[in-house]
């Protein structure tokens, strides 16, 4: 019973984190941005190389402040 409760709490924390933050991979670092809306969209974003230009066209990332990170 304790294991099941622990698994539920950990899964809930991971889901809550995925709903509230963007994780942006920039070269060798990972930057974390607070999301404006609670969604699973763009939770993990790759911003290496030529993919950076596509990020400036994404409205949810612009609202979260991707311009300040890049």
N, C-alpha and C positions, 0 to 999 in steps of 0.2 A: 504494500500500500504506500509506503514511504517513497519507494522508487518511482511509482507511477505519479505521485504528486510532484516529485522533483522534476521528472521529465516534462510534465505539464507546465510547471513554472518556467523552466528553461526555454521550452518551445514558445511560450507566451512572450518571454522577454526578447527572443530572436525576432518574432513576428512584429512586436512593437517597435523594435529598432529598425527593421526593414521598412515599416510604414512611415517612419519619421525622419529618416536620414538618407541622403545620397552619398554613396561611396565612390569617389572619383579617383581613378588610377592615373596619376600624372608622372610620367617617366619612371622614377624609382620609388615614389612616395604615394601614399593614399591620403587624399584630402576628404574631409567629412563636411557636408553641407546640410543644414536643416531644411527639410521639405516644407513647402507652403501648404500642400494638401496631403491628406493621408491616403496614399496609393502605393501600389507595388511598382508602378512605372518608374523606370530609370533609377532603380535602387543601386545597381552596380553599373558604372559608366567608365568606359575606356577612353581616355583623353590623350593617347599617345599618337604621335605622328600626324598624318593628315586628317585624322578624325576630329581634331579640335574645331575645325570650321563648322562641322555639322552640329556641334553643341551650342553654338551661338544662335542657331535657328530654333532651338527647342524652348518653348515658352516656360515650361515648368522649371527648367534649369536656369533660365535667365532670371526668373523671380527669386530663385534660391540664392543667386549671386555667383554664378559660374564665372562671370567676367572678372571678379576679384581674385578667383583662384588661379585662373590662367593668365 
